[in-house]
Amino acid sequence: MPKVKTKSSAKKRFSVTASGKIKHKKAFKNHILTKKTKDRKNRLGQMGYVCKADMGRVKEMLAL
């Protein structure tokens, strides 16, 4: 059985923590920032974690 390759797009967007959680950057902080509050932009700048519903798909893309 050949090895499963990691999707290049996924390895650029996700990182795995020591405890096995998968981190990602939050969306909606690229443009049209004038109408968003400072607090909202600050929250969007922080890392988020992949939810349980998507964990299987992301692990499959990362070949974990």
PDB file of N, CA, C, O and CB in Angstrom:
ATOM      1  N   MET A   1       0.849  -1.189   0.000  1.00  0.00           N
ATOM      2  CA  MET A   1       0.000   0.000   0.000  1.00  0.00           C
ATOM      3  C   MET A   1       0.892   1.249   0.000  1.00  0.00           C
ATOM      4  O   MET A   1       1.742   1.380   0.881  1.00  0.00           O
ATOM      5  CB  MET A   1      -0.965   0.000   1.236  1.00  0.00           C
ATOM      6  N   PRO A   2       0.727   2.164  -0.951  1.00  0.00           N
ATOM      7  CA  PRO A   2       1.576   3.364  -0.980  1.00  0.00           C
ATOM      8  C   PRO A   2       1.212   4.346   0.122  1.00  0.00           C
ATOM      9  O   PRO A   2       0.113   4.323   0.675  1.00  0.00           O
ATOM     10  CB  PRO A   2       1.468   4.054  -2.333  1.00  0.00           C
ATOM     11  N   LYS A   3       2.164   5.198   0.417  1.00  0.00           N
ATOM     12  CA  LYS A   3       1.919   6.226   1.423  1.00  0.00           C
ATOM     13  C   LYS A   3       0.913   7.244   0.894  1.00  0.00           C
ATOM     14  O   LYS A   3       0.829   7.478  -0.312  1.00  0.00           O
ATOM     15  CB  LYS A   3       3.237   6.924   1.824  1.00  0.00           C
ATOM     16  N   VAL A   4       0.148   7.849   1.812  1.00  0.00           N
ATOM     17  CA  VAL A   4      -0.825   8.869   1.434  1.00  0.00           C
ATOM     18  C   VAL A   4      -0.143  10.227   1.521  1.00  0.00           C
ATOM     19  O   VAL A   4       0.432  10.573   2.553  1.00  0.00           O
ATOM     20  CB  VAL A   4      -2.097   8.816   2.347  1.00  0.00           C
ATOM     21  N   LYS A   5      -0.206  10.985   0.450  1.00  0.00           N
ATOM     22  CA  LYS A   5       0.439  12.299   0.446  1.00  0.00           C
ATOM     23  C   LYS A   5      -0.417  13.316   1.192  1.00  0.00           C
ATOM     24  O   LYS A   5      -1.646  13.250   1.177  1.00  0.00           O
ATOM     25  CB  LYS A   5       0.694  12.774  -0.998  1.00  0.00           C
ATOM     26  N   THR A   6       0.261  14.259   1.845  1.00  0.00           N
ATOM     27  CA  THR A   6      -0.399  15.377   2.502  1.00  0.00           C
ATOM     28  C   THR A   6      -0.795  16.399   1.438  1.00  0.00           C
ATOM     29  O   THR A   6      -0.024  16.672   0.518  1.00  0.00           O
ATOM     30  CB  THR A   6       0.525  16.019   3.585  1.00  0.00           C
ATOM     31  N   LYS A   7      -2.004  16.966   1.566  1.00  0.00           N
ATOM     32  CA  LYS A   7      -2.426  18.025   0.657  1.00  0.00           C
ATOM     33  C   LYS A   7      -1.595  19.274   0.952  1.00  0.00           C
ATOM     34  O   LYS A   7      -1.509  19.710   2.101  1.00  0.00           O
ATOM     35  CB  LYS A   7      -3.958  18.318   0.801  1.00  0.00           C
ATOM     36  N   SER A   8      -0.983  19.849  -0.088  1.00  0.00           N
ATOM     37  CA  SER A   8      -0.111  21.010   0.097  1.00  0.00           C
ATOM     38  C   SER A   8      -0.868  22.196   0.669  1.00  0.00           C
ATOM     39  O   SER A   8      -0.330  22.940   1.489  1.00  0.00           O
ATOM     40  CB  SER A   8       0.535  21.399  -1.223  1.00  0.00           C
ATOM     41  N   SER A   9      -2.120  22.381   0.239  1.00  0.00           N
ATOM     42  CA  SER A   9      -2.902  23.515   0.739  1.00  0.00           C
ATOM     43  C   SER A   9      -3.185  23.358   2.228  1.00  0.00           C
ATOM     44  O   SER A   9      -3.209  24.345   2.963  1.00  0.00           O
ATOM     45  CB  SER A   9      -4.223  23.648  -0.039  1.00  0.00           C
ATOM     46  N   ALA A  10      -3.399  22.120   2.677  1.00  0.00           N
ATOM     47  CA  ALA A  10      -3.719  21.869   4.083  1.00  0.00           C
ATOM     48  C   ALA A  10      -2.502  22.080   4.969  1.00  0.00           C
ATOM     49  O   ALA A  10      -2.631  22.633   6.061  1.00  0.00           O
ATOM     50  CB  ALA A  10      -4.257  20.451   4.264  1.00  0.00           C
ATOM     51  N   LYS A  11      -1.330  21.656   4.529  1.00  0.00           N
ATOM     52  CA  LYS A  11      -0.153  21.796   5.390  1.00  0.00           C
ATOM     53  C   LYS A  11       0.245  23.261   5.558  1.00  0.00           C
ATOM     54  O   LYS A  11       0.920  23.617   6.524  1.00  0.00           O
ATOM     55  CB  LYS A  11       1.021  20.998   4.816  1.00  0.00           C
ATOM     56  N   LYS A  12      -0.179  24.120   4.603  1.00  0.00           N
ATOM     57  CA  LYS A  12       0.093  25.551   4.741  1.00  0.00           C
ATOM     58  C   LYS A  12      -0.909  26.231   5.676  1.00  0.00           C
ATOM     59  O   LYS A  12      -0.597  27.269   6.260  1.00  0.00           O
ATOM     60  CB  LYS A  12       0.064  26.225   3.370  1.00  0.00           C
ATOM     61  N   ARG A  13      -2.107  25.660   5.826  1.00  0.00           N
ATOM     62  CA  ARG A  13      -3.177  26.321   6.575  1.00  0.00           C
ATOM     63  C   ARG A  13      -3.383  25.800   7.985  1.00  0.00           C
ATOM     64  O   ARG A  13      -3.928  26.519   8.822  1.00  0.00           O
ATOM     65  CB  ARG A  13      -4.445  26.189   5.834  1.00  0.00           C
ATOM     66  N   PHE A  14      -2.968  24.579   8.276  1.00  0.00           N
ATOM     67  CA  PHE A  14      -3.217  23.964   9.578  1.00  0.00           C
ATOM     68  C   PHE A  14      -1.915  23.558  10.247  1.00  0.00           C
ATOM     69  O   PHE A  14      -0.935  23.240   9.573  1.00  0.00           O
ATOM     70  CB  PHE A  14      -4.131  22.749   9.432  1.00  0.00           C
ATOM     71  N   SER A  15      -1.908  23.570  11.580  1.00  0.00           N
ATOM     72  CA  SER A  15      -0.775  23.044  12.333  1.00  0.00           C
ATOM     73  C   SER A  15      -1.309  22.247  13.512  1.00  0.00           C
ATOM     74  O   SER A  15      -2.332  22.599  14.100  1.00  0.00           O
ATOM     75  CB  SER A  15       0.169  24.190  12.813  1.00  0.00           C
ATOM     76  N   VAL A  16      -0.611  21.173  13.853  1.00  0.00           N
ATOM     77  CA  VAL A  16      -1.050  20.268  14.915  1.00  0.00           C
ATOM     78  C   VAL A  16      -0.305  20.600  16.194  1.00  0.00           C
ATOM     79  O   VAL A  16       0.914  20.769  16.179  1.00  0.00           O
ATOM     80  CB  VAL A  16      -0.821  18.786  14.519  1.00  0.00           C
ATOM     81  N   THR A  17      -1.036  20.695  17.310  1.00  0.00           N
ATOM     82  CA  THR A  17      -0.431  20.970  18.604  1.00  0.00           C
ATOM     83  C   THR A  17       0.066  19.667  19.225  1.00  0.00           C
ATOM     84  O   THR A  17      -0.193  18.581  18.707  1.00  0.00           O
ATOM     85  CB  THR A  17      -1.438  21.676  19.544  1.00  0.00           C
ATOM     86  N   ALA A  18       0.781  19.790  20.339  1.00  0.00           N
ATOM     87  CA  ALA A  18       1.323  18.614  21.017  1.00  0.00           C
ATOM     88  C   ALA A  18       0.209  17.720  21.556  1.00  0.00           C
ATOM     89  O   ALA A  18       0.372  16.502  21.635  1.00  0.00           O
ATOM     90  CB  ALA A  18       2.249  19.038  22.158  1.00  0.00           C
ATOM     91  N   SER A  19      -0.921  18.322  21.925  1.00  0.00           N
ATOM     92  CA  SER A  19      -2.037  17.536  22.468  1.00  0.00           C
ATOM     93  C   SER A  19      -2.911  16.923  21.369  1.00  0.00           C
ATOM     94  O   SER A  19      -3.841  16.174  21.666  1.00  0.00           O
ATOM     95  CB  SER A  19      -2.896  18.412  23.373  1.00  0.00           C
ATOM     96  N   GLY A  20      -2.618  17.236  20.105  1.00  0.00           N
ATOM     97  CA  GLY A  20      -3.360  16.647  19.001  1.00  0.00           C
ATOM     98  C   GLY A  20      -4.441  17.523  18.417  1.00  0.00           C
ATOM     99  O   GLY A  20      -5.106  17.127  17.460  1.00  0.00           O
ATOM    100  N   LYS A  21      -4.635  18.726  18.979  1.00  0.00           N
ATOM    101  CA  LYS A  21      -5.609  19.650  18.403  1.00  0.00           C
ATOM    102  C   LYS A  21      -5.025  20.253  17.124  1.00  0.00           C
ATOM    103  O   LYS A  21      -3.808  20.273  16.940  1.00  0.00           O
ATOM    104  CB  LYS A  21      -5.992  20.770  19.424  1.00  0.00           C
ATOM    105  N   ILE A  22      -5.889  20.736  16.255  1.00  0.00           N
ATOM    106  CA  ILE A  22      -5.438  21.333  14.998  1.00  0.00           C
ATOM    107  C   ILE A  22      -5.798  22.813  15.002  1.00  0.00           C
ATOM    108  O   ILE A  22      -6.964  23.181  15.149  1.00  0.00           O
ATOM    109  CB  ILE A  22      -6.073  20.610  13.768  1.00  0.00           C
ATOM    110  N   LYS A  23      -4.778  23.658  14.836  1.00  0.00           N
ATOM    111  CA  LYS A  23      -4.974  25.104  14.837  1.00  0.00           C
ATOM    112  C   LYS A  23      -5.136  25.617  13.415  1.00  0.00           C
ATOM    113  O   LYS A  23      -4.620  25.027  12.465  1.00  0.00           O
ATOM    114  CB  LYS A  23      -3.798  25.811  15.529  1.00  0.00           C
ATOM    115  N   HIS A  24      -5.859  26.724  13.280  1.00  0.00           N
ATOM    116  CA  HIS A  24      -6.013  27.375  11.985  1.00  0.00           C
ATOM    117  C   HIS A  24      -6.162  28.873  12.196  1.00  0.00           C
ATOM    118  O   HIS A  24      -6.492  29.329  13.291  1.00  0.00           O
ATOM    119  CB  HIS A  24      -7.229  26.804  11.212  1.00  0.00           C
ATOM    120  N   LYS A  25      -5.917  29.634  11.133  1.00  0.00           N
ATOM    121  CA  LYS A  25      -6.114  31.073  11.170  1.00  0.00           C
ATOM    122  C   LYS A  25      -7.578  31.356  10.881  1.00  0.00           C
ATOM    123  O   LYS A  25      -8.195  30.667  10.069  1.00  0.00           O
ATOM    124  CB  LYS A  25      -5.185  31.804  10.152  1.00  0.00           C
ATOM    125  N   LYS A  26      -8.139  32.363  11.537  1.00  0.00           N
ATOM    126  CA  LYS A  26      -9.552  32.690  11.336  1.00  0.00           C
ATOM    127  C   LYS A  26      -9.747  33.497  10.048  1.00  0.00           C
ATOM    128  O   LYS A  26      -8.847  34.207   9.597  1.00  0.00           O
ATOM    129  CB  LYS A  26     -10.098  33.476  12.546  1.00  0.00           C
ATOM    130  N   ALA A  27     -10.920  33.371   9.481  1.00  0.00           N
ATOM    131  CA  ALA A  27     -11.248  34.044   8.223  1.00  0.00           C
ATOM    132  C   ALA A  27     -11.744  35.473   8.478  1.00  0.00           C
ATOM    133  O   ALA A  27     -11.933  35.874   9.626  1.00  0.00           O
ATOM    134  CB  ALA A  27     -12.313  33.240   7.448  1.00  0.00           C
ATOM    135  N   PHE A  28     -11.949  36.221   7.417  1.00  0.00           N
ATOM    136  CA  PHE A  28     -12.571  37.562   7.412  1.00  0.00           C
ATOM    137  C   PHE A  28     -11.687  38.658   8.002  1.00  0.00           C
ATOM    138  O   PHE A  28     -12.211  39.621   8.561  1.00  0.00           O
ATOM    139  CB  PHE A  28     -13.867  37.520   8.178  1.00  0.00           C
ATOM    140  N   LYS A  29     -10.363  38.544   7.895  1.00  0.00           N
ATOM    141  CA  LYS A  29      -9.505  39.632   8.362  1.00  0.00           C
ATOM    142  C   LYS A  29      -8.546  40.087   7.257  1.00  0.00           C
ATOM    143  O   LYS A  29      -7.420  40.494   7.543  1.00  0.00           O
ATOM    144  CB  LYS A  29      -8.711  39.190   9.606  1.00  0.00           C
ATOM    145  N   ASN A  30      -8.986  40.020   6.006  1.00  0.00           N
ATOM    146  CA  ASN A  30      -8.127  40.427   4.899  1.00  0.00           C
ATOM    147  C   ASN A  30      -8.466  41.810   4.350  1.00  0.00           C
ATOM    148  O   ASN A  30      -7.561  42.598   4.074  1.00  0.00           O
ATOM    149  CB  ASN A  30      -8.219  39.417   3.794  1.00  0.00           C
ATOM    150  N   HIS A  31      -9.736  42.114   4.191  1.00  0.00           N
ATOM    151  CA  HIS A  31     -10.115  43.411   3.631  1.00  0.00           C
ATOM    152  C   HIS A  31     -11.478  43.803   4.194  1.00  0.00           C
ATOM    153  O   HIS A  31     -12.111  43.040   4.924  1.00  0.00           O
ATOM    154  CB  HIS A  31     -10.147  43.366   2.066  1.00  0.00           C
ATOM    155  N   ILE A  32     -11.912  45.002   3.840  1.00  0.00           N
ATOM    156  CA  ILE A  32     -13.134  45.611   4.392  1.00  0.00           C
ATOM    157  C   ILE A  32     -13.054  45.618   5.924  1.00  0.00           C
ATOM    158  O   ILE A  32     -13.944  45.112   6.609  1.00  0.00           O
ATOM    159  CB  ILE A  32     -14.411  44.836   3.911  1.00  0.00           C
ATOM    160  N   LEU A  33     -11.974  46.200   6.440  1.00  0.00           N
ATOM    161  CA  LEU A  33     -11.745  46.209   7.879  1.00  0.00           C
ATOM    162  C   LEU A  33     -12.292  47.469   8.553  1.00  0.00           C
ATOM    163  O   LEU A  33     -12.324  47.550   9.781  1.00  0.00           O
ATOM    164  CB  LEU A  33     -10.268  46.082   8.160  1.00  0.00           C
ATOM    165  N   THR A  34     -12.717  48.441   7.763  1.00  0.00           N
ATOM    166  CA  THR A  34     -13.154  49.707   8.350  1.00  0.00           C
ATOM    167  C   THR A  34     -14.446  49.573   9.140  1.00  0.00           C
ATOM    168  O   THR A  34     -14.637  50.269  10.137  1.00  0.00           O
ATOM    169  CB  THR A  34     -13.333  50.740   7.269  1.00  0.00           C
ATOM    170  N   LYS A  35     -15.333  48.688   8.708  1.00  0.00           N
ATOM    171  CA  LYS A  35     -16.615  48.550   9.398  1.00  0.00           C
ATOM    172  C   LYS A  35     -16.569  47.564  10.560  1.00  0.00           C
ATOM    173  O   LYS A  35     -17.551  47.425  11.288  1.00  0.00           O
ATOM    174  CB  LYS A  35     -17.670  48.118   8.421  1.00  0.00           C
ATOM    175  N   LYS A  36     -15.441  46.877  10.744  1.00  0.00           N
ATOM    176  CA  LYS A  36     -15.309  45.905  11.833  1.00  0.00           C
ATOM    177  C   LYS A  36     -14.699  46.591  13.051  1.00  0.00           C
ATOM    178  O   LYS A  36     -13.794  47.415  12.924  1.00  0.00           O
ATOM    179  CB  LYS A  36     -14.439  44.689  11.397  1.00  0.00           C
ATOM    180  N   THR A  37     -15.202  46.243  14.224  1.00  0.00           N
ATOM    181  CA  THR A  37     -14.727  46.880  15.444  1.00  0.00           C
ATOM    182  C   THR A  37     -13.319  46.394  15.799  1.00  0.00           C
ATOM    183  O   THR A  37     -12.865  45.361  15.307  1.00  0.00           O
ATOM    184  CB  THR A  37     -15.697  46.601  16.602  1.00  0.00           C
ATOM    185  N   LYS A  38     -12.638  47.154  16.660  1.00  0.00           N
ATOM    186  CA  LYS A  38     -11.290  46.770  17.087  1.00  0.00           C
ATOM    187  C   LYS A  38     -11.295  45.418  17.781  1.00  0.00           C
ATOM    188  O   LYS A  38     -10.413  44.589  17.558  1.00  0.00           O
ATOM    189  CB  LYS A  38     -10.703  47.829  18.016  1.00  0.00           C
ATOM    190  N   ASP A  39     -12.308  45.202  18.634  1.00  0.00           N
ATOM    191  CA  ASP A  39     -12.390  43.940  19.368  1.00  0.00           C
ATOM    192  C   ASP A  39     -12.566  42.754  18.414  1.00  0.00           C
ATOM    193  O   ASP A  39     -11.950  41.702  18.586  1.00  0.00           O
ATOM    194  CB  ASP A  39     -13.550  43.986  20.373  1.00  0.00           C
ATOM    195  N   ARG A  40     -13.413  42.947  17.419  1.00  0.00           N
ATOM    196  CA  ARG A  40     -13.665  41.875  16.458  1.00  0.00           C
ATOM    197  C   ARG A  40     -12.405  41.559  15.659  1.00  0.00           C
ATOM    198  O   ARG A  40     -12.079  40.391  15.448  1.00  0.00           O
ATOM    199  CB  ARG A  40     -14.813  42.260  15.510  1.00  0.00           C
ATOM    200  N   LYS A  41     -11.690  42.606  15.212  1.00  0.00           N
ATOM    201  CA  LYS A  41     -10.464  42.387  14.439  1.00  0.00           C
ATOM    202  C   LYS A  41      -9.392  41.726  15.294  1.00  0.00           C
ATOM    203  O   LYS A  41      -8.612  40.910  14.802  1.00  0.00           O
ATOM    204  CB  LYS A  41      -9.940  43.714  13.874  1.00  0.00           C
ATOM    205  N   ASN A  42      -9.357  42.078  16.570  1.00  0.00           N
ATOM    206  CA  ASN A  42      -8.396  41.465  17.481  1.00  0.00           C
ATOM    207  C   ASN A  42      -8.687  39.977  17.648  1.00  0.00           C
ATOM    208  O   ASN A  42      -7.771  39.155  17.625  1.00  0.00           O
ATOM    209  CB  ASN A  42      -8.422  42.170  18.846  1.00  0.00           C
ATOM    210  N   ARG A  43      -9.962  39.633  17.815  1.00  0.00           N
ATOM    211  CA  ARG A  43     -10.342  38.219  17.947  1.00  0.00           C
ATOM    212  C   ARG A  43     -10.029  37.439  16.671  1.00  0.00           C
ATOM    213  O   ARG A  43      -9.591  36.290  16.730  1.00  0.00           O
ATOM    214  CB  ARG A  43     -11.839  38.097  18.281  1.00  0.00           C
ATOM    215  N   LEU A  44     -10.256  38.075  15.512  1.00  0.00           N
ATOM    216  CA  LEU A  44      -9.997  37.399  14.246  1.00  0.00           C
ATOM    217  C   LEU A  44      -8.503  37.162  14.021  1.00  0.00           C
ATOM    218  O   LEU A  44      -8.126  36.271  13.261  1.00  0.00           O
ATOM    219  CB  LEU A  44     -10.572  38.210  13.095  1.00  0.00           C
ATOM    220  N   GLY A  45      -7.665  37.943  14.668  1.00  0.00           N
ATOM    221  CA  GLY A  45      -6.221  37.777  14.523  1.00  0.00           C
ATOM    222  C   GLY A  45      -5.672  36.608  15.306  1.00  0.00           C
ATOM    223  O   GLY A  45      -4.557  36.155  15.044  1.00  0.00           O
ATOM    224  N   GLN A  46      -6.434  36.112  16.261  1.00  0.00           N
ATOM    225  CA  GLN A  46      -5.977  34.996  17.083  1.00  0.00           C
ATOM    226  C   GLN A  46      -6.233  33.671  16.368  1.00  0.00           C
ATOM    227  O   GLN A  46      -7.069  33.586  15.468  1.00  0.00           O
ATOM    228  CB  GLN A  46      -6.678  35.011  18.456  1.00  0.00           C
ATOM    229  N   MET A  47      -5.501  32.647  16.786  1.00  0.00           N
ATOM    230  CA  MET A  47      -5.658  31.323  16.182  1.00  0.00           C
ATOM    231  C   MET A  47      -6.929  30.661  16.699  1.00  0.00           C
ATOM    232  O   MET A  47      -7.358  30.922  17.823  1.00  0.00           O
ATOM    233  CB  MET A  47      -4.428  30.434  16.481  1.00  0.00           C
ATOM    234  N   GLY A  48      -7.523  29.817  15.888  1.00  0.00           N
ATOM    235  CA  GLY A  48      -8.693  29.053  16.285  1.00  0.00           C
ATOM    236  C   GLY A  48      -8.396  27.573  16.188  1.00  0.00           C
ATOM    237  O   GLY A  48      -7.360  27.178  15.653  1.00  0.00           O
ATOM    238  N   TYR A  49      -9.293  26.751  16.698  1.00  0.00           N
ATOM    239  CA  TYR A  49      -9.135  25.301  16.640  1.00  0.00           C
ATOM    240  C   TYR A  49     -10.218  24.705  15.747  1.00  0.00           C
ATOM    241  O   TYR A  49     -11.345  25.199  15.702  1.00  0.00           O
ATOM    242  CB  TYR A  49      -9.194  24.680  18.059  1.00  0.00           C
ATOM    243  N   VAL A  50      -9.865  23.653  15.048  1.00  0.00           N
ATOM    244  CA  VAL A  50     -10.817  22.950  14.178  1.00  0.00           C
ATOM    245  C   VAL A  50     -11.836  22.245  15.060  1.00  0.00           C
ATOM    246  O   VAL A  50     -11.462  21.609  16.046  1.00  0.00           O
ATOM    247  CB  VAL A  50     -10.087  21.925  13.233  1.00  0.00           C
ATOM    248  N   CYS A  51     -13.136  22.348  14.718  1.00  0.00           N
ATOM    249  CA  CYS A  51     -14.181  21.717  15.511  1.00  0.00           C
ATOM    250  C   CYS A  51     -14.233  20.211  15.230  1.00  0.00           C
ATOM    251  O   CYS A  51     -13.680  19.731  14.241  1.00  0.00           O
ATOM    252  CB  CYS A  51     -15.544  22.367  15.216  1.00  0.00           C
ATOM    253  N   LYS A  52     -14.905  19.485  16.113  1.00  0.00           N
ATOM    254  CA  LYS A  52     -14.963  18.023  16.015  1.00  0.00           C
ATOM    255  C   LYS A  52     -15.571  17.558  14.697  1.00  0.00           C
ATOM    256  O   LYS A  52     -15.142  16.548  14.138  1.00  0.00           O
ATOM    257  CB  LYS A  52     -15.764  17.454  17.174  1.00  0.00           C
ATOM    258  N   ALA A  53     -16.572  18.290  14.194  1.00  0.00           N
ATOM    259  CA  ALA A  53     -17.261  17.897  12.971  1.00  0.00           C
ATOM    260  C   ALA A  53     -16.318  17.902  11.766  1.00  0.00           C
ATOM    261  O   ALA A  53     -16.482  17.092  10.854  1.00  0.00           O
ATOM    262  CB  ALA A  53     -18.441  18.827  12.713  1.00  0.00           C
ATOM    263  N   ASP A  54     -15.337  18.799  11.751  1.00  0.00           N
ATOM    264  CA  ASP A  54     -14.412  18.910  10.626  1.00  0.00           C
ATOM    265  C   ASP A  54     -13.098  18.182  10.855  1.00  0.00           C
ATOM    266  O   ASP A  54     -12.289  18.070   9.934  1.00  0.00           O
ATOM    267  CB  ASP A  54     -14.136  20.351  10.340  1.00  0.00           C
ATOM    268  N   MET A  55     -12.869  17.685  12.069  1.00  0.00           N
ATOM    269  CA  MET A  55     -11.583  17.095  12.429  1.00  0.00           C
ATOM    270  C   MET A  55     -11.210  15.931  11.511  1.00  0.00           C
ATOM    271  O   MET A  55     -10.053  15.822  11.104  1.00  0.00           O
ATOM    272  CB  MET A  55     -11.615  16.624  13.874  1.00  0.00           C
ATOM    273  N   GLY A  56     -12.157  15.066  11.179  1.00  0.00           N
ATOM    274  CA  GLY A  56     -11.867  13.917  10.327  1.00  0.00           C
ATOM    275  C   GLY A  56     -11.403  14.319   8.947  1.00  0.00           C
ATOM    276  O   GLY A  56     -10.451  13.750   8.414  1.00  0.00           O
ATOM    277  N   ARG A  57     -12.079  15.307   8.360  1.00  0.00           N
ATOM    278  CA  ARG A  57     -11.716  15.766   7.017  1.00  0.00           C
ATOM    279  C   ARG A  57     -10.331  16.400   7.011  1.00  0.00           C
ATOM    280  O   ARG A  57      -9.543  16.169   6.095  1.00  0.00           O
ATOM    281  CB  ARG A  57     -12.754  16.767   6.493  1.00  0.00           C
ATOM    282  N   VAL A  58     -10.034  17.205   8.043  1.00  0.00           N
ATOM    283  CA  VAL A  58      -8.731  17.876   8.092  1.00  0.00           C
ATOM    284  C   VAL A  58      -7.615  16.864   8.324  1.00  0.00           C
ATOM    285  O   VAL A  58      -6.549  16.967   7.717  1.00  0.00           O
ATOM    286  CB  VAL A  58      -8.715  18.948   9.199  1.00  0.00           C
ATOM    287  N   LYS A  59      -7.853  15.884   9.203  1.00  0.00           N
ATOM    288  CA  LYS A  59      -6.840  14.853   9.432  1.00  0.00           C
ATOM    289  C   LYS A  59      -6.577  14.036   8.175  1.00  0.00           C
ATOM    290  O   LYS A  59      -5.446  13.618   7.924  1.00  0.00           O
ATOM    291  CB  LYS A  59      -7.271  13.933  10.567  1.00  0.00           C
ATOM    292  N   GLU A  60      -7.610  13.812   7.399  1.00  0.00           N
ATOM    293  CA  GLU A  60      -7.457  13.079   6.141  1.00  0.00           C
ATOM    294  C   GLU A  60      -6.589  13.879   5.165  1.00  0.00           C
ATOM    295  O   GLU A  60      -5.739  13.314   4.477  1.00  0.00           O
ATOM    296  CB  GLU A  60      -8.843  12.779   5.512  1.00  0.00           C
ATOM    297  N   MET A  61      -6.809  15.195   5.109  1.00  0.00           N
ATOM    298  CA  MET A  61      -6.009  16.043   4.226  1.00  0.00           C
ATOM    299  C   MET A  61      -4.555  16.121   4.684  1.00  0.00           C
ATOM    300  O   MET A  61      -3.645  16.216   3.861  1.00  0.00           O
ATOM    301  CB  MET A  61      -6.607  17.443   4.158  1.00  0.00           C
ATOM    302  N   LEU A  62      -4.338  16.080   6.014  1.00  0.00           N
ATOM    303  CA  LEU A  62      -2.983  16.145   6.555  1.00  0.00           C
ATOM    304  C   LEU A  62      -2.325  14.766   6.613  1.00  0.00           C
ATOM    305  O   LEU A  62      -1.158  14.654   6.991  1.00  0.00           O
ATOM    306  CB  LEU A  62      -3.008  16.764   7.946  1.00  0.00           C
ATOM    307  N   ALA A  63      -3.051  13.732   6.248  1.00  0.00           N
ATOM    308  CA  ALA A  63      -2.550  12.348   6.263  1.00  0.00           C
ATOM    309  C   ALA A  63      -2.098  11.944   7.657  1.00  0.00           C
ATOM    310  O   ALA A  63      -1.023  11.367   7.818  1.00  0.00           O
ATOM    311  CB  ALA A  63      -1.389  12.184   5.271  1.00  0.00           C
ATOM    312  N   LEU A  64      -2.925  12.248   8.685  1.00  0.00           N
ATOM    313  CA  LEU A  64      -2.609  11.870  10.072  1.00  0.00           C
ATOM    314  C   LEU A  64      -3.252  10.542  10.409  1.00  0.00           C
ATOM    315  O   LEU A  64      -3.105  10.052  11.528  1.00  0.00           O
ATOM    316  CB  LEU A  64      -3.080  12.955  11.064  1.00  0.00           C
TER     317      LEU A  64
END
